[in-house]
């Protein structure tokens, strides 16, 4: 519930995947981000 509310404020939530070495968009309320999109850190 907390991440859902935060996603409304921030637009998207990404979780770090150590196997990929990147962050993966897991929740989005912003059309600029796609689910499962990879982000370099």
Protein Blocks (a to p, Z undefined) as FASTA:
>chain_A
ZZmmmmmmnopacdddfknopacdfbdcbfkbcehiacdZZ
